[in-house]
């Protein structure tokens, strides 16, 4: 072909045409790369938060789920996209292409389109693809609205939900820590919203710790920090309307997180610079470990007591003071201070009408009481539910366990669980602890 052309149009013209042809091919390749490029390139001079520094690593690792055994288990349950899903994604991709063509890869409106695409992939359990799209959506928000923009918040929350559904709890926790980082910077001028966000994030961390079988202590530490920040900010903001229900939940969560920390210390699962496991023939080391363990317990007790007392000094409404008296009683009861606990429970009774007092503490309660939470975690594994009954003594301990004959094999598990559980016993109108018979409860096991 080329020799024939050379004889007709000359060598100079041929060189020019070849140059144009190469340039066209190069531009086509460049356009193809731009069209398929992801938007996870950080903007210039933007300081990335520590919590989200693994975004690029996540994008690369999710492309190869075989590298992670947990992801392997997840990919086995992946659903294929339906014809309707494919049609919707095609429409969204076309919209995304037009936006990027007009405004570049970081088009502001592209974040919404990417989030909609991620929702479709998530519904089909293609969590890795959904995560990549959501991270791209967040990056587009940062480029257009700044690193501290609260517009990232809805997408960040959607990403947490997706990571939990995928069973990637560590990444979900890190993303929640990023949301905390973001709230501390974007909501500085709106204390009311900041308080609400702190409470919500604290509840998530606490319930995630319990839901996961109390394996990841980082959830617990994060919850404790969030609750402490809430309590401090609440105490420093007398101009705000008192969010009584929220404060009650925060204090319940604060007590629960400290109780779990105490349990970990007592079980020797975590220590600060010393080991609670010592040689039997080394009484000096044993005594030192025991002393340091007791010091940690005392620190937890004192810090919790101060936080509760600071809130008690603020509240004047009788209902709120009754709640705080109950929480103070529970706090002291968990540390074995029965006399002081009774004093607070009697205080709570004094805030009730006389005819209402017998019902206030009529039923034993597990303490700490986990705060109510609006969200929930989906059960990744099926669980069985076993009904049992037992008695609660005046010391708040369970005894006389009864399990149906067909569930006898679970008796040991239930007994071990009850042995670790602290109850607030039933309390009569005079403020004295009572025995309770035949308490019914359902226990669930994976």
C-alpha positions as CSV (number, residue, x, y, z in Angstrom):
1,X,0.0,0.0,0.0
2,X,2.6,2.5,1.0
3,X,4.9,2.0,-2.0
4,X,1.9,2.7,-4.3
5,X,1.0,5.9,-2.4
6,X,4.6,7.0,-2.5
7,X,4.7,7.0,-6.3
8,X,1.6,9.2,-6.5
9,X,1.8,11.7,-3.7
10,X,5.5,11.9,-3.0
11,X,7.6,11.2,0.1
12,X,7.0,14.5,2.0
13,X,3.2,14.0,1.8
14,X,3.6,10.4,2.9
15,X,5.6,11.4,6.0
16,X,3.0,14.0,6.9
17,X,0.1,11.5,6.6
18,X,1.9,8.9,8.7
19,X,2.5,11.5,11.4
20,X,-1.1,12.5,11.5
21,X,-2.1,8.8,11.7
22,X,0.2,8.2,14.7
23,X,-1.1,11.3,16.4
24,X,-4.7,10.2,16.0
25,X,-4.0,6.7,17.4
26,X,-2.2,8.3,20.4
27,X,-5.1,10.7,21.1
28,X,-7.5,7.8,20.9
29,X,-5.5,5.8,23.4
30,X,-5.3,8.9,25.7
31,X,-9.1,9.5,25.5
32,X,-9.7,5.8,26.3
33,X,-7.5,6.0,29.4
34,X,-9.2,9.2,30.6
35,X,-12.7,7.7,30.2
36,X,-11.8,4.6,32.2
37,X,-9.7,6.4,34.9
38,X,-11.0,6.3,38.4
39,X,-11.4,9.5,40.4
40,X,-9.3,8.4,43.4
41,X,-6.5,10.8,42.6
42,X,-6.0,13.1,45.6
43,X,-6.3,16.9,44.9
44,X,-3.1,18.8,44.9
45,X,-2.0,20.2,48.3
46,X,-4.8,18.3,50.1
47,X,-3.9,16.7,53.4
48,X,-5.5,13.3,53.6
49,X,-6.9,12.2,57.0
50,X,-5.2,9.3,58.6
51,X,-8.5,7.4,58.9
52,X,-8.9,7.3,55.1
53,X,-5.3,6.8,54.1
54,X,-5.9,3.2,53.0
55,X,-8.4,4.2,50.3
56,X,-6.0,3.4,47.4
57,X,-4.9,0.2,49.1
58,X,-8.5,-0.9,49.4
59,X,-9.2,-0.2,45.8
60,X,-6.3,-2.4,44.7
61,X,-7.0,-5.2,47.2
62,X,-10.7,-5.5,46.4
63,X,-9.9,-6.2,42.8
64,X,-8.3,-9.5,43.9
65,X,-10.6,-11.1,46.5
66,X,-8.6,-14.3,46.4
67,X,-5.9,-12.6,48.5
68,X,-8.1,-12.4,51.5
69,X,-9.8,-15.5,53.0
70,X,-12.6,-13.5,54.4
71,X,-13.2,-11.9,51.0
72,X,-13.2,-15.4,49.5
73,X,-16.1,-16.4,51.7
74,X,-17.9,-13.2,50.7
75,X,-17.4,-13.8,47.0
76,X,-19.1,-17.2,47.2
77,X,-22.4,-15.5,48.0
78,X,-22.1,-12.8,45.2
79,X,-25.4,-12.4,43.2
80,X,-25.3,-11.7,39.5
81,X,-26.8,-8.5,38.3
82,X,-30.3,-8.8,37.0
83,X,-31.3,-7.5,33.6
84,X,-33.0,-4.6,35.3
85,X,-29.8,-3.8,37.3
86,X,-27.7,-3.9,34.1
87,X,-30.0,-1.6,32.4
88,X,-29.9,0.9,35.3
89,X,-26.1,0.7,35.4
90,X,-25.9,1.3,31.7
91,X,-28.1,4.5,32.1
92,X,-26.0,5.7,35.0
93,X,-22.7,5.0,33.2
94,X,-24.0,7.0,30.2
95,X,-24.9,9.9,32.5
96,X,-21.5,9.7,34.2
97,X,-19.8,9.8,30.8
98,X,-21.6,12.9,29.8
99,X,-20.8,14.6,33.1
100,X,-17.1,13.8,32.8
101,X,-17.1,14.9,29.2
102,X,-18.5,18.3,30.1
103,X,-16.9,18.9,33.5
104,X,-14.0,16.5,33.8
105,X,-13.4,13.3,35.8
106,X,-14.2,15.1,39.1
107,X,-17.6,16.6,38.0
108,X,-19.5,17.6,41.2
109,X,-22.7,15.8,40.2
110,X,-20.8,12.6,39.5
111,X,-20.7,11.7,43.2
112,X,-24.5,11.2,43.2
113,X,-24.4,9.0,40.1
114,X,-21.5,6.9,41.5
115,X,-23.4,6.4,44.8
116,X,-26.5,5.3,42.9
117,X,-24.4,2.8,41.0
118,X,-22.8,1.5,44.2
119,X,-26.3,0.9,45.7
120,X,-27.1,-1.4,42.8
121,X,-23.9,-3.4,43.2
122,X,-24.4,-3.6,47.0
123,X,-27.9,-5.0,46.5
124,X,-26.3,-7.7,44.3
125,X,-23.7,-8.4,47.1
126,X,-20.9,-7.2,44.8
127,X,-19.4,-5.2,47.7
128,X,-15.9,-4.7,46.4
129,X,-17.2,-2.9,43.3
130,X,-19.6,-0.9,45.5
131,X,-16.7,0.2,47.8
132,X,-14.6,1.4,44.9
133,X,-17.5,3.5,43.5
134,X,-18.2,5.0,46.8
135,X,-14.6,6.0,47.4
136,X,-14.6,7.6,44.0
137,X,-17.8,9.5,44.9
138,X,-16.2,10.8,48.1
139,X,-13.0,11.9,46.2
140,X,-15.2,13.9,43.8
141,X,-16.8,15.7,46.8
142,X,-13.4,16.5,48.2
143,X,-12.1,17.9,44.9
144,X,-15.1,20.1,44.4
145,X,-16.0,21.1,48.0
146,X,-12.9,20.7,50.1
147,X,-11.3,18.1,52.3
148,X,-13.5,19.0,55.3
149,X,-16.8,19.1,53.4
150,X,-19.7,17.5,55.2
151,X,-21.2,16.6,51.8
152,X,-19.0,13.5,52.1
153,X,-20.9,12.3,55.2
154,X,-23.9,10.5,53.5
155,X,-21.5,8.7,51.2
156,X,-19.2,7.8,54.0
157,X,-22.1,6.3,55.9
158,X,-23.2,4.3,52.9
159,X,-19.6,3.0,52.6
160,X,-19.7,1.8,56.2
161,X,-23.0,-0.1,55.6
162,X,-21.4,-1.7,52.5
163,X,-18.3,-2.7,54.4
164,X,-20.3,-4.2,57.3
165,X,-22.4,-6.2,54.8
166,X,-19.2,-7.5,53.3
167,X,-17.9,-8.5,56.7
168,X,-15.0,-6.1,56.5
169,X,-15.3,-4.8,60.1
170,X,-11.8,-3.3,60.4
171,X,-12.3,-1.2,57.3
172,X,-15.8,-0.2,58.5
173,X,-14.4,0.9,61.9
174,X,-11.7,2.9,60.2
175,X,-14.3,4.6,58.0
176,X,-16.3,5.4,61.2
177,X,-13.2,7.0,62.6
178,X,-12.9,9.1,59.5
179,X,-16.5,10.2,60.0
180,X,-15.6,11.3,63.5
181,X,-12.5,13.2,62.1
182,X,-14.8,14.9,59.6
183,X,-17.4,15.8,62.1
184,X,-14.8,17.5,64.4
185,X,-13.9,19.8,61.5
186,X,-17.1,20.4,59.5
187,X,-19.4,20.8,62.5
188,X,-17.4,23.1,64.7
189,X,-20.0,25.8,64.4
190,X,-23.0,23.6,65.1
191,X,-22.6,22.0,68.5
192,X,-26.1,20.5,68.5
193,X,-25.4,18.5,65.3
194,X,-21.9,17.6,66.5
195,X,-23.4,16.2,69.8
196,X,-25.8,14.1,67.8
197,X,-23.1,12.8,65.5
198,X,-20.9,11.9,68.5
199,X,-23.7,9.9,70.1
200,X,-24.6,8.1,66.9
201,X,-20.9,7.1,66.2
202,X,-20.5,6.0,69.8
203,X,-23.5,3.8,69.7
204,X,-22.3,2.2,66.5
205,X,-18.8,1.4,67.9
206,X,-20.3,0.0,71.2
207,X,-22.9,-2.2,69.4
208,X,-20.3,-3.4,66.9
209,X,-18.0,-4.5,69.8
210,X,-20.9,-6.5,71.3
211,X,-22.2,-7.8,68.0
212,X,-18.7,-9.1,67.0
213,X,-18.4,-11.3,70.1
214,X,-16.3,-8.6,71.8
215,X,-13.2,-9.4,69.7
216,X,-12.0,-6.0,68.5
217,X,-11.1,-3.8,71.5
218,X,-10.5,-0.9,69.1
219,X,-14.3,-0.6,68.8
220,X,-14.5,-0.2,72.6
221,X,-11.7,2.4,72.8
222,X,-13.4,4.4,70.0
223,X,-16.8,4.3,71.7
224,X,-15.3,5.5,75.0
225,X,-13.5,8.4,73.4
226,X,-16.7,9.5,71.6
227,X,-18.7,9.3,74.8
228,X,-16.1,11.3,76.7
229,X,-16.1,14.0,74.0
230,X,-19.9,14.2,74.1
231,X,-19.9,14.5,78.0
232,X,-17.3,17.3,77.9
233,X,-19.0,19.2,75.1
234,X,-22.4,18.9,76.7
235,X,-21.1,20.2,80.0
236,X,-19.4,23.2,78.2
237,X,-22.6,24.1,76.3
238,X,-25.3,25.4,78.8
239,X,-26.8,27.5,76.0
240,X,-28.0,24.4,74.1
241,X,-31.4,22.8,74.7
242,X,-30.9,19.9,76.9
243,X,-31.0,16.7,74.9
244,X,-32.2,14.5,77.9
245,X,-32.9,11.3,76.0
246,X,-29.6,11.5,74.1
247,X,-27.6,12.2,77.3
248,X,-29.2,9.2,79.0
249,X,-28.1,6.9,76.1
250,X,-24.6,8.4,76.1
251,X,-24.2,7.8,79.8
252,X,-25.5,4.2,79.4
253,X,-23.0,3.7,76.6
254,X,-20.3,5.3,78.6
255,X,-20.9,3.0,81.6
256,X,-21.1,-0.1,79.3
257,X,-17.9,0.7,77.5
258,X,-16.1,1.2,80.8
259,X,-17.6,-2.0,82.2
260,X,-16.3,-4.0,79.1
261,X,-12.8,-2.4,79.6
262,X,-12.9,-3.5,83.2
263,X,-13.9,-7.0,82.1
264,X,-11.0,-7.2,79.7
265,X,-8.5,-6.0,82.3
266,X,-9.8,-8.6,84.8
267,X,-9.5,-11.4,82.2
268,X,-6.0,-10.3,81.4
269,X,-6.7,-9.8,77.7
270,X,-5.1,-6.4,77.8
271,X,-2.5,-4.8,80.0
272,X,-0.5,-1.6,79.9
273,X,3.1,-2.5,80.4
274,X,2.7,-5.5,82.7
275,X,1.5,-9.1,82.5
276,X,-1.1,-10.5,84.7
277,X,0.2,-13.9,84.1
278,X,3.1,-14.6,86.4
279,X,5.0,-17.6,87.7
280,X,3.5,-19.3,90.7
281,X,6.8,-19.2,92.6
282,X,7.2,-15.4,92.1
283,X,5.0,-13.8,94.7
284,X,6.7,-10.4,94.2
285,X,5.8,-10.2,90.5
286,X,2.3,-11.5,91.3
287,X,1.8,-8.7,93.9
288,X,3.1,-6.1,91.5
289,X,0.7,-7.3,88.8
290,X,-2.2,-7.4,91.2
291,X,-1.4,-3.8,92.4
292,X,-1.3,-2.4,88.9
293,X,-4.5,-4.3,87.9
294,X,-6.2,-2.7,90.9
295,X,-4.9,0.7,90.0
296,X,-6.4,0.4,86.5
297,X,-9.7,-0.6,88.0
298,X,-9.6,2.3,90.4
299,X,-8.8,4.7,87.5
300,X,-11.8,3.5,85.5
301,X,-14.1,3.8,88.5
302,X,-13.0,7.3,89.4
303,X,-13.2,8.6,85.9
304,X,-16.7,7.2,85.5
305,X,-17.8,8.6,88.8
306,X,-16.5,12.0,87.9
307,X,-18.3,12.0,84.6
308,X,-21.6,11.0,86.2
309,X,-21.3,13.5,89.0
310,X,-20.6,16.3,86.5
311,X,-23.8,15.5,84.7
312,X,-25.8,15.2,88.0
313,X,-24.6,18.8,88.8
314,X,-26.1,20.1,85.6
315,X,-29.5,18.4,85.5
316,X,-32.4,19.9,87.6
317,X,-35.4,18.1,86.1
318,X,-36.7,15.4,88.5
319,X,-37.0,12.8,85.7
320,X,-33.4,13.4,84.6
321,X,-32.1,13.3,88.1
322,X,-33.9,10.0,88.7
323,X,-32.2,8.6,85.6
324,X,-28.8,9.8,86.8
325,X,-29.4,8.3,90.2
326,X,-30.1,4.9,88.7
327,X,-27.0,5.1,86.5
328,X,-24.9,6.1,89.5
329,X,-26.3,3.2,91.4
330,X,-25.5,0.8,88.5
331,X,-22.0,2.2,88.3
332,X,-21.3,1.6,92.0
333,X,-23.0,-1.8,91.9
334,X,-20.7,-3.0,89.1
335,X,-17.7,-2.3,91.3
336,X,-19.2,-4.1,94.3
337,X,-20.1,-1.0,96.2
338,X,-23.5,-2.2,97.4
339,X,-24.1,0.3,100.1
340,X,-23.4,3.3,97.9
341,X,-25.5,1.7,95.1
342,X,-28.4,1.4,97.5
343,X,-28.1,5.0,98.4
344,X,-28.5,6.1,94.8
345,X,-31.4,3.7,94.1
346,X,-33.2,5.1,97.1
347,X,-32.6,8.6,95.7
348,X,-34.2,7.4,92.5
349,X,-37.2,6.1,94.4
350,X,-37.6,9.4,96.1
351,X,-38.2,11.1,92.7
352,X,-41.2,8.8,92.1
353,X,-44.7,9.1,93.4
354,X,-45.3,6.7,96.3
355,X,-47.7,4.5,94.4
356,X,-45.2,4.2,91.5
357,X,-42.2,3.2,93.6
358,X,-42.9,-0.6,93.7
359,X,-42.8,-0.8,89.9
360,X,-39.6,1.1,89.3
361,X,-37.2,-1.7,90.2
362,X,-39.7,-4.6,90.2
363,X,-37.7,-6.6,87.6
364,X,-34.0,-7.5,87.7
365,X,-32.0,-5.8,84.9
366,X,-28.7,-6.8,83.3
367,X,-26.2,-4.1,83.9
368,X,-24.7,-2.4,82.2
369,X,-27.8,-1.6,80.1
370,X,-26.9,-1.2,76.5
371,X,-28.4,2.0,75.1
372,X,-31.1,1.7,72.5
373,X,-29.9,2.1,68.9
374,X,-31.8,3.0,65.8
375,X,-29.7,0.9,63.4
376,X,-29.0,-2.8,63.4
377,X,-26.5,-5.2,62.0
378,X,-27.6,-8.0,59.7
379,X,-26.8,-11.5,60.9
380,X,-24.2,-13.0,58.6
381,X,-24.6,-16.4,60.2
382,X,-27.8,-18.1,61.3
383,X,-28.3,-18.2,65.0
384,X,-30.3,-20.5,67.3
385,X,-32.4,-19.2,70.2
386,X,-32.6,-21.1,73.4
387,X,-35.1,-20.3,76.2
388,X,-34.1,-20.7,79.8
389,X,-35.1,-19.7,83.3
390,X,-33.2,-18.9,86.4
391,X,-33.4,-17.1,89.8
392,X,-31.6,-13.8,90.7
393,X,-30.3,-13.4,94.3
394,X,-30.0,-10.2,96.3
395,X,-26.3,-10.1,95.3
396,X,-27.3,-9.8,91.6
397,X,-26.0,-13.3,90.7
398,X,-28.0,-15.9,88.7
399,X,-28.6,-19.4,90.0
400,X,-30.9,-22.4,89.7
401,X,-30.7,-22.5,85.8
402,X,-33.4,-24.5,84.0
403,X,-33.2,-25.5,80.4
404,X,-35.6,-27.6,78.4
405,X,-34.5,-31.3,77.9
406,X,-34.0,-30.9,74.2
407,X,-31.5,-28.0,74.8
408,X,-29.5,-29.6,77.5
409,X,-26.3,-29.5,75.4
410,X,-26.4,-25.7,75.6
411,X,-26.7,-25.6,79.4
412,X,-22.9,-25.2,79.9
413,X,-22.7,-22.3,77.5
414,X,-25.7,-20.5,79.1
415,X,-24.2,-21.1,82.6
416,X,-20.9,-19.6,81.6
417,X,-22.7,-16.6,80.0
418,X,-24.7,-16.0,83.2
419,X,-21.7,-16.4,85.4
420,X,-20.2,-13.4,83.5
421,X,-23.4,-11.3,83.7
422,X,-24.0,-8.7,86.4
423,X,-27.6,-8.0,87.4
424,X,-29.3,-5.2,89.2
425,X,-31.5,-7.2,91.6
426,X,-35.1,-6.4,92.2
427,X,-35.5,-3.6,94.7
428,X,-38.6,-3.0,96.9
429,X,-40.2,0.4,97.7
430,X,-37.9,0.7,100.8
431,X,-34.8,0.5,98.6
432,X,-33.7,-3.0,99.7
433,X,-32.5,-5.8,97.3
434,X,-34.8,-8.8,96.9
435,X,-34.6,-12.3,95.5
436,X,-36.4,-13.0,92.2
437,X,-37.7,-16.3,91.0
438,X,-38.1,-17.9,87.5
439,X,-36.7,-15.1,85.3
440,X,-37.3,-16.0,81.6
441,X,-34.8,-15.2,79.0
442,X,-33.8,-16.2,75.4
443,X,-30.1,-16.9,74.6
444,X,-28.8,-16.9,71.1
445,X,-25.8,-18.8,69.7
446,X,-24.1,-18.9,66.3
